[in-house]
Amino acid sequence: MDRAIVFVCEDSFDGMMTAVYDAWVEMIKGEIVHVRVQGEYTEDFLNEYRYVETDLKKATKVADSIKKKISVDAYMRVYRSCMHYDVERVDAVIDFLKIGYKIGGRVTKDYGNPAVMRVIELDRKVGKEAHNFKGVVRFKDIGGRYLLSKIMPKCDVITLIEHHFSNRFPLENFIIYDEKRKKALVHKADGQIVYIRSDNNEIERLYCSTEDEFEKLWGVFFETIGIEARKNERCQNNLLPKWYRKNMIEFQ
């Protein structure tokens, strides 16, 4: 096995794009490169590991070059692909960009190319999960001050569902917290949106500190409308897999 340079970045789109920038420089020199996200890989003695500090200038250069030299559609596919949980997702993006910089915007239609199809598949899975979570997010009223929801998606969909809930609750203060990644979307009633890292214990304390009457009513409603004779768990599991249900009030 040939020696490779493995660039290790933080779990953010800017971090990944910074790693792509640095990896591309070495790739031009003829080096074999890979990109891994912190906490998602195991080091070995065969490869050289370089830790990448997120650089917004580098990340912006890569993002802008994708939009200008390939297409905005290609950029969005790259973005969503980076939100997948596949360990080799950034490598897949690099392979996709190699083709995109050669043939331009046609790359997103090059269905016969395995490297292109891999990114399209990653993009499709992330988009599907983001769409599903628009329907399964459940908010809890915290003392009349703000709404709080906990989710645990397989993909990092929190930025992809922000627009939906901002439009739905434009005058509300709300927080959507990703338990898996310890990342929160904070929407203020004045329209300001902030993404923060937060300790799960603090979110759990807030979530459990207040009893929500609407939460109780929703649970009663869910139980009341159920028809035992028509209960079909197999169909229910196909339409709403069990891993979606952890933070859904009606399944508590």
C-alpha positions as CSV (number, residue, x, y, z in Angstrom):
1,M,0.0,0.0,0.0
2,D,1.3,3.4,-1.0
3,R,2.0,6.0,1.7
4,A,-0.6,8.8,1.8
5,I,-0.9,12.2,3.5
6,V,-4.1,12.2,5.6
7,F,-5.5,15.7,6.4
8,V,-7.5,15.7,9.7
9,C,-10.1,18.5,10.0
10,E,-12.8,19.5,12.4
11,D,-16.4,18.4,11.8
12,S,-17.6,21.5,9.9
13,F,-18.0,22.4,6.3
14,D,-15.4,25.2,6.6
15,G,-13.1,22.7,8.2
16,M,-13.6,20.2,5.4
17,M,-13.1,22.8,2.7
18,T,-9.9,24.0,4.4
19,A,-8.7,20.4,4.3
20,V,-9.6,20.1,0.6
21,Y,-7.6,23.3,-0.1
22,D,-4.5,21.9,1.7
23,A,-4.9,18.4,0.2
24,W,-5.2,19.8,-3.3
25,V,-1.9,21.6,-3.0
26,E,-0.2,18.3,-2.1
27,M,-2.2,16.4,-4.8
28,I,-0.8,18.7,-7.4
29,K,2.7,17.7,-6.3
30,G,1.8,14.1,-7.0
31,E,1.0,13.0,-3.4
32,I,-1.7,10.6,-2.5
33,V,-4.1,12.4,-0.2
34,H,-7.1,11.6,2.0
35,V,-9.2,13.8,4.3
36,R,-10.7,12.5,7.6
37,V,-12.8,14.3,10.2
38,Q,-11.6,14.4,13.8
39,G,-13.0,11.5,15.9
40,E,-13.9,9.4,12.8
41,Y,-10.7,7.6,12.0
42,T,-7.9,5.5,13.5
43,E,-4.3,6.4,12.9
44,D,-1.9,3.8,11.5
45,F,1.9,3.8,10.9
46,L,1.7,3.7,7.1
47,N,0.4,7.2,6.5
48,E,1.4,10.8,7.5
49,Y,-1.2,12.7,9.4
50,R,-1.5,16.4,9.3
51,Y,-4.0,18.3,11.5
52,V,-5.7,21.2,9.7
53,E,-6.8,24.3,11.5
54,T,-9.9,25.8,9.9
55,D,-9.1,28.8,7.7
56,L,-12.2,30.7,6.5
57,K,-10.2,32.3,3.7
58,K,-9.1,28.9,2.3
59,A,-12.6,27.5,2.8
60,T,-14.2,30.5,1.0
61,K,-11.7,30.1,-1.9
62,V,-12.7,26.5,-2.4
63,A,-16.4,27.2,-2.2
64,D,-16.2,30.1,-4.6
65,S,-14.2,28.2,-7.1
66,I,-16.8,25.4,-7.1
67,K,-19.6,27.8,-7.8
68,K,-17.7,29.7,-10.5
69,K,-15.8,27.0,-12.3
70,I,-18.4,24.2,-12.0
71,S,-21.9,25.4,-10.8
72,V,-24.0,26.4,-7.8
73,D,-25.8,23.0,-8.1
74,A,-22.4,21.2,-7.8
75,Y,-21.6,23.3,-4.7
76,M,-24.9,22.4,-3.0
77,R,-24.3,18.7,-3.8
78,V,-20.8,19.0,-2.3
79,Y,-22.2,20.8,0.8
80,R,-24.9,18.2,1.5
81,S,-22.4,15.3,0.8
82,C,-20.2,16.8,3.5
83,M,-23.1,16.6,5.9
84,H,-23.2,12.8,5.5
85,Y,-21.7,10.5,8.1
86,D,-19.6,8.4,5.7
87,V,-16.0,8.4,6.9
88,E,-14.7,8.9,3.3
89,R,-17.2,11.6,2.3
90,V,-14.5,14.3,1.8
91,D,-12.5,11.9,-0.4
92,A,-15.6,11.4,-2.4
93,V,-16.0,15.1,-2.8
94,I,-12.4,15.5,-4.0
95,D,-12.9,12.8,-6.6
96,F,-16.1,14.6,-7.7
97,L,-14.3,18.0,-7.9
98,K,-11.4,16.5,-10.0
99,I,-14.0,15.7,-12.7
100,G,-16.0,18.9,-12.2
101,Y,-13.0,21.2,-12.8
102,K,-12.4,19.4,-16.1
103,I,-16.0,19.3,-17.6
104,G,-17.7,22.1,-15.6
105,G,-21.4,22.0,-14.7
106,R,-22.1,18.9,-16.8
107,V,-20.5,16.9,-14.0
108,T,-23.8,16.7,-12.0
109,K,-25.4,14.9,-15.0
110,D,-22.5,12.5,-15.6
111,Y,-24.4,9.5,-14.3
112,G,-22.1,7.0,-15.9
113,N,-19.2,8.0,-13.7
114,P,-18.9,6.1,-10.4
115,A,-17.2,9.1,-8.6
116,V,-20.1,11.4,-9.6
117,M,-22.7,8.9,-8.6
118,R,-21.2,8.4,-5.2
119,V,-21.6,12.1,-4.4
120,I,-25.1,12.1,-5.9
121,E,-26.0,9.2,-3.6
122,L,-24.5,10.9,-0.5
123,D,-26.4,14.1,-1.4
124,R,-29.6,12.2,-1.9
125,K,-29.5,10.5,1.5
126,V,-28.7,13.7,3.3
127,G,-31.5,15.5,1.5
128,K,-34.0,12.8,2.3
129,E,-33.1,12.7,6.0
130,A,-33.3,16.6,6.2
131,H,-36.8,16.4,4.6
132,N,-37.9,13.7,7.0
133,F,-36.8,15.7,10.1
134,K,-38.9,18.6,9.0
135,G,-41.8,16.4,10.0
136,V,-40.5,14.8,13.2
137,V,-39.0,17.7,15.1
138,R,-40.9,18.2,18.4
139,F,-40.6,21.4,20.4
140,K,-41.0,21.8,24.1
141,D,-42.0,25.2,25.6
142,I,-39.4,26.2,28.2
143,G,-41.1,28.6,30.6
144,G,-42.7,30.6,27.9
145,R,-39.3,32.0,26.9
146,Y,-38.3,29.8,24.0
147,L,-39.0,26.5,22.3
148,L,-36.5,23.6,22.6
149,S,-36.2,20.5,20.5
150,K,-33.7,17.6,20.6
151,I,-32.8,15.5,17.6
152,M,-30.3,12.8,16.8
153,P,-30.0,12.5,13.0
154,K,-27.6,10.2,11.3
155,C,-26.5,13.0,9.0
156,D,-25.7,16.6,10.0
157,V,-29.0,18.1,8.9
158,I,-29.4,21.0,11.3
159,T,-28.3,23.7,8.8
160,L,-30.6,22.2,6.1
161,I,-33.8,22.4,8.2
162,E,-33.1,25.9,9.6
163,H,-34.9,27.7,6.7
164,H,-38.0,25.6,7.1
165,F,-38.4,26.3,10.8
166,S,-37.3,29.9,10.6
167,N,-40.2,30.5,8.1
168,R,-42.6,28.5,10.2
169,F,-41.8,30.2,13.5
170,P,-40.4,33.6,12.4
171,L,-41.4,35.4,15.7
172,E,-40.3,32.6,18.1
173,N,-37.1,32.1,20.0
174,F,-36.3,28.4,19.5
175,I,-33.4,26.0,19.8
176,I,-32.9,22.8,17.8
177,Y,-30.2,20.7,19.5
178,D,-28.3,17.8,17.7
179,E,-27.5,15.4,20.6
180,K,-25.1,13.4,18.5
181,R,-22.9,16.3,17.4
182,K,-23.5,18.6,20.5
183,K,-24.4,21.4,18.1
184,A,-27.4,23.7,18.4
185,L,-29.3,26.0,16.1
186,V,-30.4,29.1,18.0
187,H,-33.1,31.2,16.3
188,K,-34.0,34.5,17.9
189,A,-37.3,36.3,17.4
190,D,-35.6,39.2,15.7
191,G,-34.5,36.8,12.9
192,Q,-30.9,36.3,14.1
193,I,-29.6,32.8,13.7
194,V,-26.6,31.4,15.6
195,Y,-24.9,28.0,15.6
196,I,-23.2,27.0,18.8
197,R,-21.6,24.0,20.5
198,S,-23.3,23.1,23.7
199,D,-22.9,20.6,26.5
200,N,-25.6,17.9,26.4
201,N,-26.0,18.0,30.2
202,E,-27.1,21.6,30.1
203,I,-29.6,21.0,27.3
204,E,-30.9,17.9,29.2
205,R,-31.4,19.9,32.3
206,L,-33.4,22.6,30.5
207,Y,-35.4,20.0,28.6
208,C,-36.4,18.1,31.8
209,S,-36.9,21.2,34.0
210,T,-40.3,22.2,32.6
211,E,-43.5,20.3,32.1
212,D,-45.3,21.3,29.0
213,E,-49.1,21.0,29.0
214,F,-49.2,20.8,25.2
215,E,-46.8,17.9,25.4
216,K,-49.2,16.0,27.6
217,L,-52.2,16.9,25.4
218,W,-50.3,15.8,22.3
219,G,-49.6,12.4,23.9
220,V,-53.2,12.0,24.9
221,F,-54.3,12.9,21.3
222,F,-51.9,10.4,19.8
223,E,-53.2,7.6,22.0
224,T,-56.9,8.6,21.4
225,I,-56.9,8.6,17.6
226,G,-55.1,5.2,17.4
227,I,-57.4,2.4,16.2
228,E,-56.2,-0.9,17.7
229,A,-57.8,-3.0,14.9
230,R,-55.8,-1.1,12.3
231,K,-52.5,-1.2,14.0
232,N,-49.7,-2.1,11.6
233,E,-46.3,-1.9,13.1
234,R,-44.5,-3.1,10.0
235,C,-46.0,-0.3,7.9
236,Q,-45.3,2.2,10.7
237,N,-41.7,1.2,10.9
238,N,-41.3,1.6,7.1
239,L,-42.8,5.1,7.2
240,L,-41.2,6.2,10.4
241,P,-38.1,4.1,11.4
242,K,-37.6,3.6,15.2
243,W,-34.4,5.7,15.3
244,Y,-36.4,8.8,14.4
245,R,-38.7,8.4,17.5
246,K,-36.3,8.9,20.4
247,N,-37.3,12.5,20.9
248,M,-40.8,12.4,19.5
249,I,-43.3,13.1,22.3
250,E,-46.0,10.7,21.0
251,F,-43.5,7.7,21.3
252,Q,-42.3,8.5,24.8
